[in-house]
């Protein structure tokens, strides 16, 4: 099939019960536009939250996700319907860069290099086949790295967002949990978006009921008295215009916008482990779409990596955020059984137009810190625990010391902030060092003692297998094993 030229399915009308619309088909353009709008809403919350958390411009981010999505669909030749939203996997690395005084140019420079690495991985996978991913990044290692990325973000919640307004944070976190777990269908998929609205309204109400709050705003060093919601930037922003370039105020505060990247080896090493999470996410999403559509998409796995890598490179080259395929949008497809890539082109075009609305971006940037605290306290924990899910789904045996010992070292080194110092100006620590330990020690053990895998069978393994067999599910997220790691994204599973 070509990337365009969709066939009209069911006369353009809503599919009958059990009917599906394949990637190369579409409904009427009116229905397709409606479906595209659903995809925009599904990706909206996370796509806007994470650029703010990373200190990047949300208008630039949303605009570039639209451009990246179009590029992705062209590269996969329209066979893998997906939306490329902002990746949460880079948040920990970016937070580490910011903590070391890095600016937005250095952040996007590091992300750009990670995108290039993902493109190179895609070419290798396209030539060698998807099995090479499993050999180099087995589920035991992938789960550990995803866990590292999530749990390394705990200090960001505790030190930056939560203290800004703990009560708003608590109530917003409660709403996220209730919405994600108790809401049904599409509404559970947009729990972050609903939480943003809830948190905004609650903060506005608290301002009118309790008045100003005294706390340390994000980026500030001392506490000040302020309202939770500040719409001054929204009022002054234009309705339509090109996002501005990054600038620095007289007090040294950075106002992010369009900018060219700059490069630092130290900062690049901080975000490179995120490539592993992107590989896991994309592999899982390709597998999930393959199962839903009944088509073998394994030959397109390398193209998916290339498409996501190109999207990340394009976005970061102008000051945008890193991209990844979104589980929320796959959830929309699962609910509607409409896999038409035409709907994704509509969503991408809408996102590009939203990027040209500075007032819209200013509104998102005005999100109160307490709201972000409530959302991130849930999302960051989910990223970490989804690493554990990768282990469970793939039945990783921790009664086997060949798995337990090397990963234990990597997790403690990464989460505990262990530093490996080479010179006075260069050291490796955090997620980067933890990832290196996990990869190096795991493959070292299995290279020199492959018999370890069978020498010490675990009683727990037998028990967990029995439990798994008795509670199997046909849901998309549970139907594949190492390849469904796509659920490992942040936010993207809510």
PEHU-V803363 format. One record per backbone hydrogen bond with DSSP energy under -0.5 kcal/mol. NH is the residue of the N-H (numbers start at 1). CO is the residue of the C=O. E is the energy in kcal/mol with one decimal. If there is no record, write none. Layout:
# PEHU-V803363
nh->NH co->CO e->E
nh->NH co->CO e->E
This chain:
# PEHU-V803363
nh->7 co->24 e->-2.5
nh->9 co->7 e->-0.5
nh->9 co->26 e->-2.8
nh->12 co->9 e->-2.5
nh->13 co->10 e->-1.9
nh->19 co->16 e->-2.6
nh->21 co->337 e->-2.1
nh->22 co->20 e->-0.6
nh->25 co->22 e->-2.3
nh->26 co->7 e->-2.1
nh->28 co->12 e->-2.2
nh->32 co->28 e->-2.7
nh->33 co->29 e->-2.5
nh->34 co->30 e->-1.7
nh->35 co->31 e->-2.4
nh->36 co->32 e->-2.4
nh->37 co->33 e->-2.2
nh->38 co->34 e->-1.7
nh->39 co->35 e->-1.9
nh->40 co->36 e->-1.8
nh->41 co->37 e->-2.3
nh->42 co->38 e->-2.5
nh->43 co->39 e->-1.9
nh->44 co->40 e->-1.3
nh->45 co->41 e->-0.7
nh->47 co->43 e->-2.2
nh->48 co->44 e->-1.9
nh->49 co->45 e->-2.4
nh->50 co->46 e->-2.0
nh->51 co->47 e->-0.5
nh->52 co->48 e->-1.3
nh->53 co->49 e->-2.1
nh->54 co->50 e->-2.2
nh->55 co->52 e->-1.2
nh->56 co->51 e->-3.3
nh->57 co->319 e->-0.5
nh->61 co->57 e->-2.2
nh->62 co->58 e->-2.7
nh->63 co->59 e->-2.1
nh->64 co->60 e->-2.4
nh->65 co->61 e->-1.8
nh->66 co->62 e->-1.5
nh->67 co->63 e->-1.7
nh->68 co->64 e->-3.0
nh->69 co->65 e->-2.3
nh->70 co->66 e->-1.9
nh->71 co->67 e->-2.2
nh->72 co->68 e->-2.6
nh->73 co->69 e->-2.5
nh->74 co->70 e->-1.9
nh->75 co->71 e->-2.3
nh->76 co->72 e->-2.3
nh->77 co->74 e->-1.0
nh->78 co->73 e->-2.5
nh->79 co->76 e->-1.7
nh->81 co->79 e->-0.6
nh->85 co->83 e->-0.9
nh->85 co->324 e->-1.9
nh->87 co->322 e->-2.1
nh->91 co->88 e->-1.6
nh->94 co->90 e->-2.8
nh->95 co->91 e->-2.6
nh->96 co->92 e->-1.9
nh->97 co->93 e->-1.9
nh->98 co->94 e->-2.8
nh->99 co->95 e->-2.2
nh->100 co->96 e->-1.1
nh->100 co->97 e->-0.5
nh->101 co->98 e->-1.8
nh->102 co->97 e->-2.7
nh->107 co->103 e->-2.0
nh->108 co->104 e->-2.7
nh->109 co->105 e->-1.8
nh->110 co->106 e->-1.9
nh->111 co->107 e->-2.1
nh->112 co->108 e->-2.4
nh->113 co->109 e->-1.8
nh->114 co->110 e->-1.8
nh->115 co->111 e->-2.2
nh->116 co->112 e->-2.1
nh->117 co->113 e->-2.3
nh->118 co->114 e->-2.1
nh->119 co->115 e->-2.1
nh->120 co->116 e->-2.3
nh->121 co->117 e->-2.5
nh->122 co->118 e->-2.3
nh->123 co->119 e->-2.0
nh->124 co->120 e->-2.1
nh->125 co->121 e->-2.7
nh->126 co->122 e->-2.5
nh->127 co->123 e->-1.8
nh->128 co->124 e->-3.4
nh->129 co->125 e->-2.5
nh->132 co->129 e->-1.4
nh->133 co->130 e->-1.2
nh->134 co->130 e->-0.9
nh->135 co->131 e->-1.6
nh->136 co->132 e->-2.2
nh->137 co->133 e->-2.9
nh->141 co->138 e->-0.7
nh->142 co->138 e->-2.5
nh->143 co->139 e->-2.7
nh->144 co->140 e->-1.3
nh->145 co->141 e->-2.3
nh->146 co->142 e->-2.5
nh->147 co->143 e->-2.1
nh->148 co->144 e->-2.3
nh->149 co->145 e->-2.4
nh->150 co->146 e->-2.0
nh->151 co->147 e->-2.6
nh->152 co->148 e->-1.7
nh->153 co->150 e->-1.4
nh->154 co->151 e->-1.1
nh->156 co->153 e->-0.9
nh->157 co->153 e->-1.5
nh->158 co->154 e->-2.4
nh->159 co->155 e->-2.7
nh->160 co->156 e->-2.1
nh->161 co->156 e->-1.2
nh->162 co->157 e->-2.5
nh->164 co->161 e->-1.3
nh->165 co->161 e->-0.6
nh->165 co->162 e->-1.1
nh->169 co->165 e->-2.3
nh->170 co->166 e->-2.5
nh->171 co->167 e->-2.3
nh->172 co->168 e->-2.6
nh->173 co->169 e->-2.6
nh->174 co->170 e->-2.2
nh->175 co->171 e->-2.0
nh->176 co->172 e->-2.5
nh->177 co->173 e->-2.3
nh->178 co->174 e->-2.4
nh->179 co->175 e->-3.1
nh->180 co->176 e->-2.8
nh->181 co->177 e->-1.9
nh->182 co->178 e->-2.7
nh->183 co->178 e->-0.9
nh->183 co->179 e->-0.9
nh->187 co->184 e->-1.1
nh->188 co->185 e->-0.8
nh->189 co->185 e->-0.9
nh->190 co->186 e->-0.9
nh->191 co->188 e->-1.0
nh->191 co->494 e->-1.1
nh->194 co->190 e->-2.5
nh->195 co->191 e->-2.3
nh->196 co->192 e->-2.2
nh->197 co->193 e->-1.8
nh->198 co->194 e->-2.7
nh->199 co->195 e->-3.2
nh->200 co->196 e->-2.3
nh->201 co->197 e->-2.5
nh->202 co->198 e->-2.6
nh->203 co->199 e->-2.5
nh->204 co->200 e->-2.5
nh->205 co->201 e->-2.2
nh->206 co->202 e->-2.5
nh->207 co->203 e->-2.3
nh->208 co->204 e->-1.5
nh->209 co->205 e->-2.0
nh->210 co->206 e->-3.1
nh->211 co->206 e->-0.9
nh->211 co->207 e->-0.9
nh->213 co->226 e->-3.0
nh->215 co->213 e->-0.7
nh->215 co->224 e->-2.1
nh->217 co->215 e->-0.7
nh->220 co->217 e->-2.2
nh->224 co->215 e->-2.2
nh->226 co->213 e->-2.5
nh->226 co->224 e->-0.5
nh->230 co->228 e->-0.5
nh->235 co->231 e->-2.4
nh->236 co->232 e->-1.6
nh->237 co->233 e->-1.0
nh->241 co->356 e->-2.5
nh->246 co->258 e->-2.4
nh->247 co->255 e->-2.1
nh->249 co->253 e->-2.9
nh->252 co->249 e->-2.1
nh->255 co->247 e->-3.3
nh->256 co->254 e->-0.6
nh->258 co->244 e->-2.8
nh->259 co->318 e->-1.2
nh->262 co->105 e->-2.2
nh->268 co->264 e->-2.5
nh->269 co->265 e->-2.1
nh->270 co->266 e->-0.9
nh->271 co->267 e->-0.9
nh->271 co->268 e->-0.9
nh->272 co->268 e->-1.5
nh->273 co->269 e->-0.5
nh->274 co->271 e->-1.8
nh->275 co->272 e->-2.1
nh->276 co->273 e->-1.1
nh->277 co->273 e->-0.9
nh->278 co->274 e->-2.1
nh->279 co->275 e->-2.5
nh->280 co->276 e->-2.3
nh->281 co->277 e->-2.9
nh->282 co->278 e->-2.7
nh->283 co->279 e->-2.3
nh->284 co->280 e->-2.3
nh->285 co->281 e->-2.4
nh->286 co->282 e->-2.5
nh->287 co->283 e->-2.0
nh->288 co->284 e->-2.4
nh->289 co->285 e->-2.6
nh->290 co->286 e->-2.2
nh->291 co->287 e->-2.1
nh->292 co->288 e->-2.1
nh->293 co->289 e->-2.5
nh->294 co->290 e->-1.6
nh->295 co->290 e->-0.8
nh->297 co->295 e->-0.9
nh->300 co->297 e->-2.0
nh->301 co->298 e->-1.9
nh->304 co->300 e->-2.2
nh->305 co->301 e->-2.0
nh->306 co->302 e->-2.4
nh->307 co->303 e->-3.1
nh->308 co->304 e->-2.5
nh->309 co->305 e->-2.8
nh->310 co->306 e->-3.0
nh->311 co->307 e->-2.2
nh->312 co->308 e->-2.4
nh->313 co->309 e->-2.4
nh->314 co->310 e->-2.8
nh->315 co->311 e->-2.3
nh->316 co->312 e->-2.5
nh->317 co->313 e->-1.7
nh->318 co->314 e->-0.5
nh->318 co->315 e->-1.1
nh->319 co->316 e->-0.8
nh->320 co->315 e->-3.4
nh->324 co->85 e->-1.8
nh->326 co->83 e->-1.6
nh->330 co->326 e->-1.2
nh->331 co->327 e->-2.3
nh->332 co->328 e->-1.6
nh->333 co->329 e->-1.9
nh->334 co->330 e->-2.3
nh->335 co->331 e->-2.0
nh->336 co->332 e->-2.4
nh->337 co->333 e->-3.0
nh->339 co->21 e->-3.2
nh->339 co->337 e->-0.6
nh->341 co->23 e->-1.7
nh->343 co->340 e->-0.7
nh->344 co->340 e->-0.6
nh->345 co->341 e->-1.9
nh->346 co->342 e->-1.9
nh->347 co->343 e->-2.2
nh->348 co->344 e->-2.5
nh->349 co->345 e->-2.3
nh->350 co->346 e->-2.3
nh->351 co->347 e->-2.3
nh->352 co->348 e->-2.1
nh->353 co->349 e->-2.1
nh->354 co->350 e->-2.3
nh->355 co->351 e->-1.6
nh->356 co->352 e->-0.6
nh->356 co->353 e->-1.1
nh->357 co->354 e->-1.8
nh->358 co->356 e->-0.6
nh->359 co->238 e->-1.8
nh->360 co->357 e->-0.7
nh->361 co->357 e->-1.8
nh->362 co->358 e->-2.5
nh->363 co->359 e->-1.8
nh->364 co->360 e->-1.8
nh->365 co->361 e->-2.4
nh->366 co->362 e->-1.0
nh->367 co->364 e->-1.7
nh->371 co->368 e->-0.5
nh->372 co->368 e->-1.8
nh->373 co->369 e->-2.3
nh->374 co->370 e->-2.1
nh->375 co->371 e->-2.1
nh->376 co->372 e->-2.9
nh->377 co->373 e->-1.8
nh->378 co->374 e->-0.6
nh->378 co->375 e->-0.7
nh->379 co->375 e->-2.5
nh->380 co->376 e->-2.6
nh->382 co->378 e->-2.1
nh->383 co->379 e->-2.1
nh->384 co->380 e->-1.8
nh->385 co->381 e->-2.6
nh->386 co->382 e->-2.2
nh->387 co->383 e->-0.9
nh->387 co->384 e->-0.8
nh->388 co->384 e->-0.9
nh->389 co->385 e->-1.8
nh->390 co->386 e->-1.7
nh->391 co->387 e->-1.4
nh->392 co->388 e->-2.3
nh->393 co->389 e->-3.1
nh->394 co->390 e->-1.7
nh->395 co->392 e->-1.3
nh->396 co->391 e->-2.7
nh->398 co->396 e->-0.8
nh->400 co->397 e->-0.8
nh->401 co->399 e->-0.6
nh->403 co->400 e->-1.9
nh->404 co->400 e->-2.4
nh->405 co->401 e->-1.8
nh->406 co->401 e->-0.6
nh->407 co->403 e->-1.2
nh->408 co->404 e->-1.9
nh->409 co->405 e->-1.8
nh->410 co->406 e->-1.8
nh->411 co->407 e->-2.6
nh->412 co->408 e->-2.1
nh->413 co->409 e->-2.2
nh->414 co->410 e->-2.3
nh->415 co->411 e->-2.9
nh->416 co->412 e->-2.1
nh->417 co->413 e->-0.5
nh->418 co->413 e->-1.9
nh->420 co->428 e->-3.4
nh->421 co->419 e->-0.6
nh->422 co->426 e->-2.2
nh->423 co->426 e->-2.1
nh->428 co->420 e->-2.3
nh->430 co->418 e->-0.9
nh->432 co->429 e->-0.9
nh->433 co->429 e->-0.8
nh->434 co->430 e->-2.6
nh->435 co->431 e->-2.7
nh->436 co->432 e->-2.1
nh->437 co->433 e->-2.6
nh->438 co->434 e->-2.4
nh->439 co->435 e->-2.7
nh->440 co->436 e->-3.0
nh->441 co->437 e->-2.6
nh->442 co->437 e->-0.5
nh->442 co->438 e->-1.7
nh->443 co->439 e->-2.1
nh->444 co->440 e->-2.1
nh->445 co->441 e->-2.5
nh->446 co->442 e->-2.2
nh->447 co->443 e->-1.9
nh->448 co->444 e->-2.0
nh->449 co->445 e->-2.1
nh->452 co->449 e->-2.1
nh->453 co->450 e->-1.3
nh->454 co->451 e->-1.5
nh->455 co->451 e->-1.1
nh->456 co->452 e->-0.9
nh->457 co->455 e->-0.5
nh->462 co->458 e->-1.2
nh->463 co->459 e->-1.9
nh->464 co->460 e->-2.9
nh->465 co->461 e->-2.3
nh->466 co->462 e->-2.0
nh->467 co->463 e->-2.3
nh->468 co->464 e->-2.5
nh->469 co->465 e->-2.6
nh->470 co->466 e->-1.7
nh->471 co->467 e->-0.7
nh->471 co->468 e->-1.0
nh->472 co->469 e->-0.7
nh->478 co->475 e->-1.1
nh->479 co->475 e->-1.0
nh->479 co->476 e->-0.9
nh->484 co->481 e->-2.0
nh->485 co->482 e->-0.8
nh->487 co->484 e->-1.9
nh->488 co->485 e->-3.1
nh->489 co->486 e->-1.2
nh->493 co->489 e->-0.8
nh->493 co->490 e->-1.0
nh->494 co->491 e->-2.3
